[in-house]
Every structure is written in structure tokens, then in C-alpha cells.
């Protein structure tokens, strides 16, 4: 069921009265696009938030922090400059955050690129590694702080949810495949990795969503004739199909704070902003309402039944375990540990 924008805004307007002042949020990849819009929405509604902005552009971060401070003078907004495609850098960023915070309420991840021809310094395909390895490494490292939170525990990973498709385990990182095949395979793996995280932390809720067409910087490094054509077409259609930045920020803040998406082990104190009007619990990827991991469409609606069926097949066939084992092996090879010490 799609969620009306009016319901989204009404929920966000109750953030301040629902949670204690001083919500702590970590935004990875927030120096442009969806992360930036969501951070600004948090600054609009929360009292005395503390937000960490992780990204590469100091100039963009300075601008965003200036705008957030104008909107919310009582908030604290700190930039951590980092290339989060490098796993040891991810570990270092997490150590910096752990040195300053004992609890985190929101981990919001939107790092990504369409530079399909590049590899990370760790030797992984850049586009896949940012979505899978980088995001999962942040989650695993910061899970203890999320579990320490007393009022909200939420992970949001912006990707291609509801597009989950087949996985070729002989080419798990989907190198040199057509774009739609890459998207669908990576979407499945991302959702399965969030399910692994949920098994480790059932008191945290995990959201994988697809934002629709939103103005962002993800296309800036794309190369090749085919990508150039696709980008040109998307720009022509943008006025007809694009989600405005303000709506994107509102919807993603709703995903990060609403009790419509509670942890699998639900506790009222950490579920989120209580439901109102016609809103009900969302159906999770495990096939029941409020199951803790959610694959969501651009209007905050749950994935169709065919996605649930596919994910169930991955679990039953052992594919889900193989996916996690592969990512965990990469972690150990590159950093020496599954989770940063």
C-alpha cells in the first residue's frame, strides 16, 4: 500500500514530540542527492540532532552544514571526509564515531556510483562494492551502537528494492552484465545482507528502498555510449517522473522514523513515530507484517509477493548463506576481520 505524502509529513511533524531531543544519525554518502535531502528533513523536524555526514566533498559538506545550521541552530552537524569504497577507511570512520557516541538512532546509507568500469583499491568492482561491502561493513561495525539506542534503532539503505531478481553465484558481483541484470542481482544481495544483519540484531529495523527517479550525483562518473544514452533519456523524462527533492527527503525521513517499519523483535519504545490515520504495519521480506526487514517501493510501499517468494527460495536453497559467506570472506581477505576490532 502506497503511503500518501500527507501522511508522511504528518508523521514527520511528530518526530519532535515522539523522541527525546538529541537523536544521533550517521549519513553515509550525504554530500548530494537523497542523503542530503533526508539530512535536511531531519534538521527541519528534530530538536538538537547530532548528525555525522560521511563523504568525499568538503565543499559540498560545508554548504550542507551551513544550510542545516540555518534551519536548526541547535543541531550539531559534523563532516567526516572519507573514501568509503575502501573497507579499512570504513573501519576508521566507524572508530571515529564510536569514540564520540555510545548510541546511534539512525544509520542512513546512500553511497553509490554508476562507474561500472572502476575498481576499488581493495580490488572490488566499485559500483557493487559501495552498495554491498561498504554498506554492510558500516552496519556490522555500528550495530552495537544502534542496539544501545533507547528510542529508535533504524538502518536505511537506499538502492533498488522491489527489483530483486536472480543471482548468478558464479558472478556474484555482477561484473560486465547488462544494467538491469546488475540492478536486480545487487538488489537481491543487498536485501539478503540486511536479513543477515537482522538475525544478528533483531531489535534493529532494516529498510532497503528504491527512491524512484531523484536528482542526485550518482551519474557523474558513468562512462560509455550506452550509459550516455540512458542518462540523456532519463534527463528528458525527468520533468515527468522525477520525485522532487523535498518529497524525497520527507519520504526517506519517514522510512527512518515511522513505526510502520518496526524491528522484528518489536518494543514500543524503539518502534518509531506511532501510526495514525489509515497507516498499518508494513509487510516485511519474511512474509509477515512488522518482520524487521523491509523491501520498499518509491511510495514507501512493501514489495510485491513475487519478491517475498524469490527471497524465500534464496533462503531455502542456501543461496542466502552463500551470499553472506562470500561477502564475509572478502572482509577477512581485505581487512583481516569480519568486523572491525
C-alpha positions as CSV (number, residue, x, y, z in Angstrom):
1,X,0.0,0.0,0.0
2,X,1.4,3.4,-1.0
3,X,1.7,6.0,1.7
4,X,0.3,9.4,0.8
5,X,2.7,12.3,1.1
6,X,0.3,14.0,3.5
7,X,0.6,11.0,5.9
8,X,4.4,11.1,5.6
9,X,4.5,14.8,6.5
10,X,2.1,14.3,9.4
11,X,4.3,11.6,10.8
12,X,7.5,13.6,10.4
13,X,5.8,16.5,12.2
14,X,5.5,14.3,15.3
15,X,9.2,13.4,15.4
16,X,10.0,16.1,18.0
17,X,7.2,15.1,20.3
18,X,7.9,11.3,20.0
19,X,11.7,11.1,20.6
20,X,14.0,12.6,23.2
21,X,16.0,15.5,22.0
22,X,19.4,14.7,20.5
23,X,18.7,11.9,18.0
24,X,22.0,10.7,16.6
25,X,22.2,9.9,12.9
26,X,25.0,8.8,10.6
27,X,24.6,9.7,6.9
28,X,26.9,7.9,4.5
29,X,27.0,9.4,1.1
30,X,25.1,12.5,2.1
31,X,27.1,15.3,0.3
32,X,24.5,15.2,-2.5
33,X,21.2,13.7,-3.5
34,X,18.9,11.6,-1.3
35,X,21.2,11.6,1.7
36,X,21.4,15.4,1.6
37,X,17.7,15.8,1.2
38,X,17.0,13.4,4.1
39,X,19.6,15.1,6.4
40,X,17.9,18.4,5.7
41,X,14.5,16.9,6.6
42,X,15.9,15.7,9.9
43,X,17.2,19.1,10.6
44,X,13.8,20.5,9.9
45,X,11.9,18.3,12.4
46,X,14.3,17.1,15.1
47,X,15.4,19.1,18.2
48,X,19.2,19.1,18.8
49,X,20.0,16.3,16.5
50,X,23.6,15.2,16.1
51,X,24.4,14.1,12.6
52,X,27.6,12.8,11.1
53,X,28.0,13.3,7.4
54,X,30.4,10.9,5.7
55,X,31.5,11.6,2.1
56,X,34.3,12.9,-0.1
57,X,33.4,16.6,-0.9
58,X,34.4,19.1,1.8
59,X,32.9,22.0,-0.3
60,X,29.5,20.2,-0.5
61,X,29.6,19.3,3.2
62,X,30.4,22.9,4.2
63,X,27.4,24.1,2.2
64,X,25.0,21.4,3.6
65,X,26.1,22.0,7.2
66,X,25.7,25.8,6.7
67,X,22.1,25.2,5.4
68,X,21.3,22.7,8.2
69,X,22.5,25.1,10.9
70,X,20.3,27.9,9.4
71,X,17.4,25.5,9.6
72,X,18.3,24.1,13.0
73,X,20.8,26.2,15.1
74,X,20.6,23.8,18.0
75,X,21.7,20.8,15.9
76,X,25.2,19.5,15.6
77,X,26.4,18.5,12.1
78,X,29.9,17.1,11.6
79,X,31.6,16.1,8.4
80,X,33.9,13.1,8.2
81,X,35.8,13.2,4.9
82,X,36.4,9.7,3.6
83,X,36.5,7.4,0.6
84,X,34.1,4.7,1.8
85,X,34.8,2.4,-1.0
86,X,37.9,1.4,1.0
87,X,37.0,-1.1,3.7
88,X,39.8,-0.1,6.1
89,X,38.7,3.5,5.7
90,X,35.1,2.5,6.7
91,X,36.6,0.9,9.8
92,X,38.4,4.1,10.6
93,X,35.3,6.2,10.2
94,X,33.4,3.8,12.5
95,X,36.1,4.1,15.1
96,X,35.9,7.9,15.0
97,X,32.1,7.7,15.5
98,X,32.5,5.2,18.3
99,X,34.9,7.5,20.1
100,X,32.2,10.2,20.2
101,X,29.0,8.3,20.6
102,X,27.7,5.4,22.7
103,X,24.5,5.1,20.8
104,X,23.1,5.7,17.3
105,X,19.5,6.0,16.3
106,X,19.7,6.1,12.5
107,X,22.3,4.8,10.0
108,X,21.3,6.1,6.6
109,X,23.4,4.8,3.6
110,X,23.1,6.0,0.1
111,X,26.7,5.8,-1.2
112,X,26.8,4.6,-4.8
113,X,28.1,5.2,-8.3
114,X,27.4,4.2,-11.9
115,X,31.2,4.0,-12.6
116,X,30.9,0.3,-13.7
117,X,34.4,0.3,-15.2
118,X,36.2,1.1,-12.0
119,X,37.6,-1.0,-9.1
120,X,38.3,0.0,-5.5
121,X,41.8,0.0,-4.1
122,X,40.7,-3.3,-2.4
123,X,40.3,-4.8,-5.9
124,X,36.5,-5.0,-5.8
125,X,34.2,-3.7,-8.5
126,X,33.4,-0.1,-7.3
127,X,29.7,0.1,-8.1
128,X,28.9,-3.3,-6.4
129,X,31.3,-2.8,-3.5
130,X,29.8,0.6,-2.5
131,X,26.4,-0.9,-2.2
132,X,27.3,-4.3,-0.7
133,X,30.6,-4.3,1.0
134,X,30.8,-0.7,2.2
135,X,27.3,-0.6,3.5
136,X,27.4,-3.9,5.2
137,X,30.7,-3.1,6.8
138,X,29.2,0.1,8.3
139,X,26.2,-1.8,9.5
140,X,28.2,-4.6,11.3
141,X,30.6,-2.1,12.8
142,X,27.9,0.2,14.1
143,X,25.3,-2.4,15.2
144,X,26.4,-2.3,18.9
145,X,25.8,1.5,18.9
146,X,22.4,1.0,17.2
147,X,21.4,-1.6,19.8
148,X,22.4,0.8,22.6
149,X,19.8,3.4,21.5
150,X,16.9,3.8,23.8
151,X,14.3,5.5,21.4
152,X,14.9,4.5,17.8
153,X,17.1,1.9,16.1
154,X,16.9,2.1,12.3
155,X,19.1,1.3,9.2
156,X,18.0,2.7,5.8
157,X,19.8,1.5,2.7
158,X,18.8,3.3,-0.5
159,X,19.0,1.1,-3.5
160,X,16.8,-0.9,-5.9
161,X,14.4,-2.5,-3.5
162,X,11.4,-4.3,-5.0
163,X,13.5,-5.1,-8.1
164,X,15.1,-8.2,-6.6
165,X,16.0,-10.8,-9.2
166,X,18.1,-13.9,-9.9
167,X,21.6,-14.2,-8.5
168,X,24.4,-15.7,-10.5
169,X,26.7,-17.1,-7.8
170,X,29.5,-17.6,-10.4
171,X,29.5,-13.9,-10.9
172,X,28.1,-12.6,-7.6
173,X,29.2,-9.0,-8.0
174,X,27.6,-8.9,-11.4
175,X,30.6,-7.8,-13.4
176,X,30.1,-7.0,-17.1
177,X,26.4,-7.7,-17.2
178,X,23.5,-5.6,-18.6
179,X,22.4,-2.8,-16.3
180,X,19.0,-4.2,-15.4
181,X,20.5,-7.6,-14.6
182,X,23.1,-5.9,-12.4
183,X,20.4,-3.8,-10.7
184,X,18.2,-6.8,-9.9
185,X,21.0,-9.1,-8.7
186,X,22.6,-6.4,-6.5
187,X,19.1,-5.6,-5.1
188,X,18.6,-9.2,-4.1
189,X,22.0,-9.4,-2.4
190,X,21.5,-6.2,-0.6
191,X,18.2,-7.4,0.9
192,X,19.7,-10.7,1.9
193,X,22.6,-9.0,3.6
194,X,20.1,-6.9,5.6
195,X,18.4,-10.1,6.6
196,X,21.7,-11.4,7.9
197,X,22.2,-8.2,9.9
198,X,18.7,-8.6,11.3
199,X,19.5,-12.1,12.5
200,X,22.4,-10.6,14.5
201,X,20.3,-7.6,15.8
202,X,16.6,-8.4,15.8
203,X,16.0,-5.3,17.9
204,X,17.0,-3.1,15.0
205,X,14.9,-2.5,11.9
206,X,16.4,-2.6,8.4
207,X,15.0,-0.9,5.3
208,X,16.0,-1.3,1.7
209,X,14.2,1.1,-0.5
210,X,14.1,2.3,-4.1
211,X,13.7,6.1,-4.3
212,X,12.4,6.4,-7.8
213,X,13.9,9.0,-10.1
214,X,15.6,11.6,-7.9
215,X,18.1,14.3,-8.8
216,X,21.5,13.1,-7.4
217,X,25.1,12.8,-8.2
218,X,25.2,9.0,-8.9
219,X,25.5,9.5,-12.6
220,X,28.5,11.8,-12.6
221,X,31.1,9.1,-13.1
222,X,29.2,7.0,-15.6
223,X,31.0,6.3,-18.9
224,X,30.3,4.7,-22.2
225,X,27.9,5.3,-25.1
226,X,25.1,3.1,-23.6
227,X,25.2,4.9,-20.3
228,X,25.4,8.3,-22.0
229,X,22.2,7.5,-23.9
230,X,20.4,6.2,-20.8
231,X,21.3,9.3,-18.9
232,X,20.2,11.6,-21.7
233,X,16.8,9.8,-21.9
234,X,16.4,10.0,-18.1
235,X,17.0,13.7,-18.2
236,X,14.5,14.2,-20.9
237,X,11.9,12.3,-18.9
238,X,12.8,13.7,-15.5
239,X,10.2,16.5,-15.5
240,X,7.5,13.9,-15.9
241,X,8.8,11.2,-13.5
242,X,11.2,12.8,-11.1
243,X,10.4,12.9,-7.3
244,X,11.1,16.4,-6.1
245,X,14.0,16.7,-3.5
246,X,11.7,17.9,-0.7
247,X,9.4,15.0,-1.2
248,X,12.3,12.5,-1.3
249,X,13.7,13.9,1.9
250,X,10.3,13.7,3.6
251,X,9.7,10.1,2.5
252,X,13.2,8.9,3.5
253,X,12.9,10.5,6.9
254,X,9.6,8.8,7.3
255,X,11.3,5.5,6.5
256,X,13.9,6.3,9.1
257,X,11.5,7.1,11.9
258,X,8.0,5.7,11.4
259,X,6.6,2.8,13.5
260,X,5.2,1.4,10.2
261,X,8.6,-0.4,9.9
262,X,9.5,-1.8,13.4
263,X,12.2,-4.2,14.4
264,X,11.4,-7.9,14.2
265,X,11.7,-8.0,18.0
266,X,9.4,-5.1,18.4
267,X,9.5,-2.9,21.5
268,X,7.2,0.1,21.6
269,X,10.0,2.4,22.8
270,X,12.1,1.9,19.7
271,X,9.4,1.2,17.1
272,X,9.2,4.8,15.9
273,X,6.6,7.5,15.4
274,X,3.3,5.9,16.2
275,X,0.9,5.1,13.3
276,X,-2.0,7.4,12.7
277,X,-4.9,7.7,10.2
278,X,-5.1,4.6,8.0
279,X,-1.5,3.6,8.3
280,X,-0.7,0.0,9.3
281,X,2.4,-2.1,9.8
282,X,4.3,-2.8,6.6
283,X,4.8,-6.3,5.4
284,X,8.5,-7.4,5.7
285,X,10.6,-9.6,3.5
286,X,9.9,-12.6,5.7
287,X,6.3,-12.5,4.6
288,X,4.5,-11.0,7.6
289,X,3.8,-7.6,9.0
290,X,6.5,-6.0,11.1
291,X,9.1,-8.7,10.5
292,X,12.1,-6.4,10.7
293,X,13.5,-6.2,7.2
294,X,11.6,-4.3,4.5
295,X,11.9,-4.0,0.7
296,X,10.1,-0.9,-0.2
297,X,9.0,1.0,-3.3
298,X,9.2,4.7,-4.1
299,X,5.9,5.4,-2.3
300,X,7.0,3.6,0.9
301,X,5.0,0.5,0.0
302,X,6.1,-3.1,0.6
303,X,7.5,-5.3,-2.2
304,X,5.0,-7.5,-4.2
305,X,4.5,-11.1,-3.3
306,X,6.9,-12.3,-6.0
307,X,9.8,-10.7,-4.2
308,X,8.9,-12.5,-1.0
309,X,8.7,-15.8,-2.9
310,X,12.1,-15.2,-4.6
311,X,13.8,-14.3,-1.3
312,X,12.3,-17.4,0.4
313,X,13.7,-19.5,-2.4
314,X,17.2,-18.0,-1.8
315,X,17.0,-18.9,1.9
316,X,15.7,-22.4,1.3
317,X,18.3,-23.2,-1.4
318,X,21.2,-22.0,0.7
319,X,21.9,-19.0,-1.7
320,X,21.4,-16.5,1.1
321,X,24.0,-18.2,3.2
322,X,26.4,-18.4,0.3
323,X,26.0,-14.7,-0.4
324,X,26.9,-13.8,3.2
325,X,29.8,-16.2,3.2
326,X,31.2,-14.6,0.1
327,X,31.0,-11.1,1.5
328,X,32.4,-12.2,4.8
329,X,35.3,-13.9,3.1
330,X,36.0,-10.6,1.2
331,X,36.0,-8.8,4.5
332,X,38.5,-11.2,6.0
333,X,40.8,-11.2,3.0
334,X,40.9,-7.4,2.8
335,X,40.8,-6.3,6.4
336,X,41.7,-9.5,8.3
337,X,38.4,-9.5,10.3
338,X,34.7,-9.9,9.7
339,X,34.0,-6.8,11.9
340,X,36.5,-4.0,12.7
341,X,38.2,-4.5,16.1
